[in-house]
Amino acid sequence: MPSLKALRTIDLEQDYHAILIDMRHDRDDSLQSIHYISQQQNKVALIALCRDHAQLQRYKEVIHHLDDYILADHLVDGELPTRITHAIRRRLKEQELLHEQTRLQSLLDNIPDAIFFKDRESRFTKVNKRMQTVYGKAHPSLLGKTDFDLFSEEHAQAAYNDEQQIIRDGQPIVGKLEKETFEDGHFNWVNTTKVPLKDEQGRIIGTMGISRDITELKKAQDTLAHERSLLKTIIEHALAGIFVKDLAGHYLVVNQRHVKYLGAQAEPEVIGKTLYDFFEQSEAARISATDQKIMQSGQSIENLIDYRQRPDGSELWLLTSKVPLRDELGRCIGLVGISLDMTEQKLAERNLKKAIKTLEETKLQLIEAEKLKTVGRLAAGVAHEVKNPLNVVALGAEYLEGQIEGPEEMLEVIQDMRHAIQKANHVIFELLDYSSPHKVTMELGNINEIISQVLALMRHNFNESCITVHEDLSRQIEPVKLDASKMEQVFINLFLNAISVMKKGGSLTVRTRAEQIKSAGDNVSSKLTECFRIGDPVILVEVLDTGSGLNKEAIQKAFDPFYSTKTTGEGTGLGLSVTRSIIEMHHGVMTLQNRTDTQGACVRIWLPAAS
C-alpha cells in the first residue's frame, strides 16, 4: 500500500480499484490512510488485513469505513483475490446507489411541490425541502410528526382517514382538492395525490404523496367565477337583449330578454341555433348579411334601428349595436350584440303622428264643414229664392205654348225655355238635396243585388253610349247594413260619371269581394285604419272605367262641393261629394285614383260587413 504522503498525491479513482491496508504491524499511518481514503467518497474499495479478531477489535472505530476486512489467521489460499473482487463490486454498487440517492434527493428538494412519505400510522418518515420549509416553521424536523401537529383537527382527521383508506384497499387518491386549514385559522388550497408505499415484498408499509399549492390559482378561479356570476347577473337582468355569436352565426350566449325577442321561451331553445331557426329565409338572410359584414370588416355598428315581424305577426323594433368578438391574438371569432326594445316608443311615435294627422284632418274637416255649412245655407237660400220665380216662368212658358199657334220658330223657342227651366230645376233640386240633412234607414241588405238593379235600370244608358259592362260580383260576401235607396243613389251617380267620361264608348267593370283590413299600406291608405280596426271584415266595391283618367288636381279636389271636370252646364259638381257623404253615413270609406293596369279611373268603396 502507498504511504499516506503518496496517497495525497495520486488520483485514487484513476489509479486504483481497491486498496489493501496491512494493519498487522499496528502502524499509525494505516489508520490515517483509512480515514483519508474514506473521506474522499470515491469508488475505491478499502480492505484491511488484520492479524486476528483481537487486533480488529482494537480498531473498531474505523471498521465502518471498510468495504471488507480479512483475518490473516483465517486466510485460505486463493481467497484474497476473490475477496478483493467482491469488495470492488460492492463498493461500485454502493457508490452507484449513493449517486442515485443524491440525484433523487436533489430532485425532491428542487421540486416546487411538497412531497412526503408516511408510515402506517401516518407519521412523516421523509419529506422534501419544500415540505419542510412550508409546513415545518414551528418544527425543526417533521419526521415523526403527523398532520395533527400541523393542521386543524378537522383537516388532519380528513387526511388521516384518506391515508388509512389507501392502506386498507391499496387504491390511490389522485388530484384531490383540499383546503388545508391551520390552527391559527389561515388556510391553503392544495391539489393532492396520495399512493400506497410498498416494501420489496409488495406489502403496504405506508403512504407517499405530493401536494401542489394552488391557493393563488384557486383565488383566481374564485375571482373569475365571481366575475362570471356578476356578469351573468348583469346580462340576465339587463333591460336589453344581449347575445354572442360565432363566425357561423350560432348563438353562444344569450340572455332571457333576447330569447323573448326571438320568440323562444328558454335559453336552451336558442343556444347553438341561428337566425334561420327563428325567422323567414329573407329576414334571416338580411340580418345575417349585416353580421357577416361586421365580422369580416372588423368594424362595429351602433344604434341601428332594426324592424322585424315576429312569427306571430306582431311588430318589433330594436335599437341594436354589434361589435366584433376577438381572441387573445386579435382574430375575430364572432360578435357581441346588445338590442334595446324600441317597440313601445315606435308605436307611440306612430300613434302620435297618427293623432297629429287626425287632428289636422279634423281641423280641416271642421273648417271645410263650416264652409260647406255656409255654402249650404247660401245654396238653400238661393234655391228657395229662385225656385218660386222659376215656377212662375215655367207656368208662363207652359201657358204660352198652349196659346200660341204661330210660327214653328216660336214654339221651338218656348220648348227651349221649358228645357232650360227643367235643367235649372234639376240644379235647384241638387242644391236642396246637398244642403238638407241626410237621414238613413239601415237594414241588412245585399250590395250585389243593389248594384245589379242599378245596372239593369241604366242598361239603356250604357247601350246608348256604347259601353260594355263587366260584372264581377263575389258570391262569398256577407250582408251589409245599408239604406237601399241611398246606396242606389251612390251607384247611379258613379255610373253616370263613368258614362260622362267615356263619350266614345268603353268598358265599365264593377267588382265586389270580401276582405280583411290589414296594416296601413296593404289595402290603400291610413284612412282605412282610422275607420276600421286591423282584422275587421269588410266588403270592397270597385268601379273601374276606361276613360281618360284624372290629373293630380282632379283627384285631390274630386270630392269638394261644386268641383267638376265637366264643361259648364253639364254638371253641378255635387255628385261625388254627396256620394261620399252617403258612404260615410254607412261608416265606410271611399277613394278615387287612376287605374294602374290601364287608362281610366277607379273608385273603391269599403263597407263594414254585418258580422
DRENLORO-550273 format. One record per residue (C-alpha): chain; x, y, z. Coordinates in steps of 0.25 Angstrom, whole numbers, plus 5000, padded with zeros to 4 digits. Each point is the difference from the previous one (the first is absolute). Layout:
residues N
mol/c1/c2/c3
A/X/Y/Z
...
END
This chain:
residues 611
mol/c1/c2/c3
A/5000/5000/5000
A/5005/5014/4997
A/5004/5009/5012
A/4990/5011/5004
A/5009/5010/4994
A/5000/4993/4987
A/4984/4998/5001
A/4999/5015/5001
A/5007/5002/4986
A/4992/4990/4992
A/4986/4999/4994
A/4994/4988/5007
A/4989/4997/4990
A/5010/5002/4988
A/5011/4990/5005
A/4993/4990/5009
A/4987/4992/5001
A/5004/4995/5014
A/5010/5003/5011
A/5004/4989/5010
A/5005/5006/5013
A/5009/4991/5008
A/4997/5002/5015
A/5007/4988/5006
A/5012/5009/5004
A/4992/5010/5008
A/5005/5012/4992
A/4994/5014/5003
A/5000/5004/4985
A/4991/4988/4997
A/4989/5006/5008
A/5002/5014/4994
A/5000/4994/4986
A/4986/4993/5003
A/4995/5014/5005
A/5005/5007/4987
A/4995/4990/4990
A/4986/4999/5006
A/4999/5016/5000
A/5002/5000/4985
A/4987/4994/4997
A/5005/4992/4988
A/4998/4987/4994
A/5013/4994/5005
A/4997/4987/5009
A/5007/5001/5013
A/5004/4987/5006
A/5008/4997/5013
A/5009/4988/5003
A/5000/4998/5015
A/5008/4989/5008
A/4988/4995/5008
A/4987/5004/5007
A/5007/5006/5011
A/5007/5010/4992
A/4987/5003/4992
A/4993/5004/5013
A/5011/5010/5003
A/4997/5007/4987
A/4985/4999/5001
A/4998/5015/4998
A/5005/4999/4986
A/4993/4987/4996
A/4988/5007/4995
A/5008/5007/4989
A/5005/4987/4995
A/4994/4992/4988
A/5005/4988/5005
A/5011/4994/5010
A/5008/4987/5000
A/5005/4993/5012
A/5014/4994/4997
A/4998/4989/5009
A/4988/4995/4992
A/5005/5003/4986
A/4999/4989/4991
A/5009/4998/4988
A/4994/5007/4987
A/4989/5008/5009
A/5007/5013/4999
A/4997/5004/4985
A/4986/4995/5002
A/4997/5009/5012
A/5007/5012/4993
A/4991/4998/4988
A/4987/4999/5008
A/5004/5012/5008
A/5002/5008/4987
A/4987/4996/4995
A/4993/5003/5013
A/5007/5014/5000
A/4995/5003/4986
A/4986/4996/5003
A/5000/5008/5013
A/5005/5012/4992
A/4990/4999/4989
A/4989/4999/5011
A/5006/5012/5007
A/5000/5008/4987
A/4985/4996/4997
A/4996/5004/5014
A/5007/5013/4998
A/4993/5003/4987
A/4987/4996/5006
A/5002/5009/5012
A/5004/5011/4991
A/4987/4998/4991
A/4991/4999/5013
A/5007/5013/5006
A/4998/5008/4987
A/4986/4996/4996
A/4991/5012/5004
A/4989/4990/5005
A/5000/4994/5014
A/5004/4985/5000
A/4999/4991/5012
A/5000/4986/5005
A/4993/4994/5012
A/4999/4987/5007
A/4988/4992/5003
A/4996/5010/5012
A/5001/5012/4991
A/5013/5005/5006
A/5010/5007/4991
A/5012/4991/4997
A/5006/5009/4989
A/4996/5014/4994
A/5007/5008/4989
A/5005/5014/5002
A/4987/5007/4996
A/4992/4992/5010
A/5010/5004/5011
A/5000/5014/4996
A/4985/5003/4999
A/4995/4991/5011
A/5012/4999/5009
A/5001/5014/5005
A/4996/4996/5014
A/5007/4987/5000
A/5015/4998/4997
A/4997/4987/4994
A/4987/4994/4995
A/5005/4986/5002
A/4991/4992/5009
A/4990/5011/5000
A/4985/4998/4995
A/4990/5010/4993
A/4994/5002/5014
A/5013/5007/5003
A/4999/5010/4988
A/4985/5002/4997
A/4987/5002/5007
A/4993/4987/5005
A/4990/5000/4989
A/5009/5000/4989
A/5010/4991/5007
A/4989/4990/5002
A/4996/5000/4986
A/5014/4998/4995
A/5002/4988/5010
A/4987/4994/4995
A/5005/5001/4986
A/5013/4993/5003
A/4994/4989/5008
A/4991/4997/4989
A/5012/4999/4990
A/5007/4991/5009
A/4987/4991/5001
A/4996/4999/4986
A/5013/5004/4993
A/4993/5010/4991
A/5007/5013/4997
A/4993/5014/5001
A/5003/5008/4988
A/4999/5015/4999
A/4991/5003/5012
A/4997/5015/5003
A/5003/5002/5015
A/4998/5012/5009
A/5012/5000/5010
A/4995/5007/5012
A/5011/5004/5010
A/4998/5001/5015
A/5001/5015/4999
A/4988/5001/4990
A/5008/5003/4987
A/4999/4989/4989
A/5005/4996/4987
A/4994/4993/4988
A/5008/4988/4995
A/4999/4989/4989
A/5004/4987/5007
A/5003/4987/4995
A/5003/4988/5009
A/5004/4986/4997
A/5003/4987/5008
A/5015/4999/5004
A/5005/4985/4999
A/5012/4992/5004
A/5008/4990/4992
A/4990/4990/5002
A/4988/5009/4995
A/4995/5002/5014
A/4994/5013/5003
A/5008/5007/5011
A/4994/5014/4999
A/4997/5011/4990
A/5007/5010/4992
A/4994/5012/4994
A/5002/5013/4992
A/4993/5013/5003
A/5000/5012/4991
A/4996/5014/5005
A/4989/5006/4992
A/4996/5010/5009
A/5002/5012/4990
A/4994/4992/4989
A/4988/4997/5009
A/4999/5015/5003
A/5001/5003/4985
A/4989/4989/4997
A/4991/5006/5011
A/5002/5014/4995
A/4997/4995/4986
A/4988/4992/5005
A/4995/5013/5008
A/5002/5009/4987
A/4993/4990/4992
A/4989/4999/5010
A/4999/5015/5000
A/5001/5001/4985
A/4989/4990/4999
A/4991/5007/5010
A/5002/5013/4992
A/4997/4994/4987
A/4988/4993/5005
A/4994/5012/5007
A/5004/5010/4989
A/4989/5008/4994
A/5005/4996/4986
A/5002/4987/4992
A/5015/4995/5001
A/5005/4989/4991
A/5014/4995/4995
A/5001/4992/4986
A/5011/4992/4994
A/5005/5002/4986
A/4989/4991/4994
A/4989/5008/5007
A/4998/4990/5011
A/4995/5006/5013
A/5011/4997/5011
A/4994/5009/5011
A/4986/5006/5001
A/4992/5006/5012
A/4985/4998/5002
A/4996/5014/4994
A/5006/4996/4987
A/4994/4986/5001
A/4987/5007/5000
A/5004/5009/4988
A/5002/4987/4992
A/4986/4995/5004
A/5006/4989/5008
A/4997/4996/5015
A/5014/4996/5006
A/5015/5001/4998
A/5001/4985/4996
A/4991/5002/4988
A/5010/5011/4994
A/5014/4995/5003
A/5007/4994/4988
A/4989/5005/4991
A/5000/5011/4989
A/4990/5011/4996
A/4995/4990/4989
A/4994/4992/5011
A/4991/5012/5005
A/4997/5009/4987
A/4996/4998/4986
A/5011/4998/4990
A/5001/5014/4995
A/4999/5006/5013
A/5011/4991/5006
A/5009/5003/4988
A/4999/5015/5001
A/5004/5000/5015
A/5011/4989/4997
A/5006/5009/4989
A/5002/5011/5010
A/5006/4991/5010
A/5010/4994/4989
A/5004/5014/4996
A/5003/5004/5015
A/5009/4987/5002
A/5007/5001/4986
A/5003/5015/5001
A/5002/5001/5015
A/4992/5012/5001
A/4989/5002/5010
A/4986/5006/4998
A/4993/5008/5010
A/4985/5004/5002
A/4995/4993/4988
A/4985/5001/4999
A/4995/4986/4997
A/4986/4997/4996
A/4995/4985/5001
A/4987/4993/4999
A/4999/4988/5010
A/4994/4987/4995
A/4987/5003/5007
A/4999/5013/4992
A/5003/5010/5011
A/5009/5011/4997
A/5014/5002/5007
A/5010/5012/4999
A/5014/4998/5006
A/5011/5010/5002
A/5012/4991/4997
A/5015/5002/5002
A/5010/4989/4996
A/5015/4999/5002
A/5010/4989/4995
A/5004/4990/5010
A/5015/4997/5000
A/5009/4990/5006
A/5013/5002/5007
A/5007/5002/4987
A/4991/5010/4995
A/4993/4991/4990
A/4985/5002/4998
A/4993/4987/5005
A/4985/5005/5000
A/4992/5012/5005
A/4994/5006/5012
A/4987/5008/4999
A/4990/5007/5009
A/4986/5004/4996
A/4990/5009/5007
A/4985/4998/4997
A/4995/5013/4994
A/4986/4995/4996
A/4992/5008/5010
A/5008/5012/4997
A/4998/4998/4985
A/4985/4997/5002
A/4999/5012/5008
A/5006/5008/4989
A/4991/4994/4990
A/4988/5003/5008
A/5005/5014/5003
A/5002/5002/4985
A/4986/4994/4997
A/4994/5009/5011
A/5006/5012/4994
A/4996/4996/4986
A/4986/4997/5005
A/5000/5014/5008
A/5004/5007/4987
A/4990/4993/4992
A/4989/5002/5010
A/5004/5015/5000
A/4999/5001/4985
A/4987/4992/5001
A/4994/5010/5010
A/5005/5011/4991
A/4994/4993/4988
A/4987/4997/5007
A/4998/5014/5004
A/5003/5005/4986
A/4990/4989/4995
A/4990/5004/5010
A/5001/5015/4995
A/4999/4995/4986
A/4989/4991/5003
A/4992/5012/5007
A/5003/5008/4988
A/4996/4989/4990
A/4987/4998/5008
A/4997/5015/5000
A/5003/5001/4985
A/4992/4988/4997
A/4988/5004/5007
A/5001/5015/4995
A/5002/4994/4985
A/4990/4989/5001
A/4987/5008/5002
A/5003/5010/4988
A/5005/4988/4992
A/4987/4993/5002
A/4993/5013/4995
A/5008/5000/4988
A/4997/4985/4998
A/4985/5002/5001
A/5001/5012/4990
A/5008/4992/4990
A/4990/4989/5001
A/4989/5010/4998
A/5006/5006/4988
A/5003/4987/4994
A/4985/4997/5001
A/4995/5014/4995
A/5010/5002/4988
A/4996/4994/4987
A/5010/5009/4992
A/5013/4996/4993
A/5007/4988/5003
A/5012/5008/5004
A/4992/5006/5012
A/4997/4986/5005
A/5014/4996/4999
A/5004/5012/5009
A/4990/4996/5010
A/5004/4986/5001
A/5015/5004/5002
A/4995/5009/5011
A/4993/4988/5006
A/5012/4992/4999
A/5009/5010/5006
A/4990/5001/5012
A/5001/4985/5002
A/5015/5001/5001
A/4999/5011/5009
A/4990/4992/5009
A/5010/4989/5000
A/5011/5009/5005
A/4991/5005/5011
A/4996/4986/5004
A/5014/4996/5001
A/5003/5013/5008
A/4989/4997/5010
A/5004/4985/5001
A/5014/5004/5003
A/4996/5011/5011
A/4989/4991/5006
A/5004/4991/5012
A/5001/4985/4995
A/4993/4989/5008
A/5003/4986/4997
A/4991/4987/5004
A/5010/4989/5002
A/4996/4985/4997
A/5007/4988/4996
A/5002/4999/4985
A/5008/4994/4989
A/5009/5010/4993
A/5000/4991/4987
A/4985/5001/4999
A/5000/5015/5000
A/5012/5001/4990
A/4992/4990/4991
A/4987/5008/5001
A/5007/5013/4997
A/5008/4994/4988
A/4987/4995/4994
A/4993/5013/5002
A/5011/5007/4993
A/5002/4989/4989
A/4994/5010/4989
A/5010/5011/5004
A/5012/4990/4999
A/4995/4995/4986
A/4997/5014/4995
A/5015/5004/5004
A/5006/4987/4994
A/5005/4996/5014
A/5002/4985/5003
A/4997/4996/5014
A/5008/4989/5008
A/4994/4995/5013
A/5010/4993/5009
A/4991/4999/5013
A/5005/4990/5010
A/4990/4990/5006
A/5008/4999/5013
A/4997/5014/5005
A/4992/5002/5013
A/4988/5009/5001
A/5002/5014/5003
A/4992/5010/5009
A/4995/5010/4990
A/4990/5010/4995
A/4996/4994/4987
A/4995/5013/4993
A/5012/5008/5004
A/5009/4989/4995
A/4993/5000/4987
A/5002/5015/4999
A/5015/4997/5003
A/5001/4990/4988
A/4992/5009/4991
A/5009/5011/5002
A/5012/4992/4998
A/4995/4993/4987
A/4995/5014/4994
A/5014/5005/5003
A/5007/4988/4993
A/4990/5002/4988
A/5004/5015/4999
A/5015/4997/4999
A/4998/4989/4989
A/4993/5008/4990
A/5006/4992/4989
A/4997/4987/5006
A/5008/4991/5009
A/4999/4990/5011
A/4994/5000/5014
A/5004/4990/5011
A/4993/4998/5013
A/5007/4991/5010
A/4997/4995/5014
A/5007/4992/5010
A/5002/4997/5014
A/5013/5005/5007
A/5006/5001/5014
A/5007/5013/5004
A/5015/4999/5001
A/5011/5010/5004
A/4999/5014/4993
A/5006/4999/4987
A/4996/4986/4997
A/4986/5004/4996
A/5001/5014/4995
A/5001/5011/5011
A/5001/5003/5014
A/4985/5005/4999
A/4996/4986/5001
A/5007/4997/5013
A/4993/5013/5005
A/4987/4994/4997
A/5002/4985/5002
A/5009/4992/5009
A/5011/4990/4995
A/4993/4987/4997
A/4986/5006/4998
A/4992/4993/4989
A/4995/5010/4989
A/4993/5000/4987
A/5009/5006/4988
A/4992/5006/4988
A/5008/5005/4988
A/4995/5008/4989
A/5010/5001/4988
A/4999/5007/4987
A/5008/5002/4988
A/4999/5015/4999
A/5012/5010/4999
A/5003/4999/5014
A/5002/5012/5010
A/5011/5010/5002
A/5006/5002/5014
A/4992/5012/5003
A/4987/4993/4996
A/5003/4988/5009
A/5003/5010/5012
A/4987/5008/4998
A/4990/4989/4994
A/4992/5000/5013
A/5000/5015/5002
A/4986/5006/4998
A/4998/5007/4987
A/5013/4995/4994
A/4998/4994/4986
A/5008/4996/4988
A/4988/5001/4991
A/4998/5012/4991
A/4991/5010/5005
A/4985/4996/5001
A/5003/4985/5000
A/5000/4999/5015
A/4999/5006/5013
A/5013/4994/5007
A/4992/4995/5011
A/4998/4985/4996
A/5013/4994/5006
A/4999/5009/5012
A/4986/4995/5003
A/5004/4986/4997
A/5012/5000/5010
A/4991/5006/5010
A/4990/4988/4999
A/5012/4990/5001
A/5005/5006/5012
A/4986/5000/5006
A/5001/4985/4998
A/5013/5000/5008
A/5008/4997/4987
A/5012/5006/4993
A/5000/5005/4985
A/5012/5003/4992
A/5003/5004/4986
A/5013/4998/4992
A/5005/4996/4986
A/5001/4986/4996
A/5014/4994/4999
A/4997/4989/4990
A/4994/5008/4989
A/4995/5014/4997
A/4988/5005/5009
A/4995/5002/5014
A/4997/4991/5011
A/4990/5003/5012
A/5002/4991/5012
A/4989/4999/5011
A/5002/4992/5013
A/4988/4997/5008
A/5000/4993/5013
A/4995/4985/5000
A/4988/4998/5009
A/5008/4989/5008
END
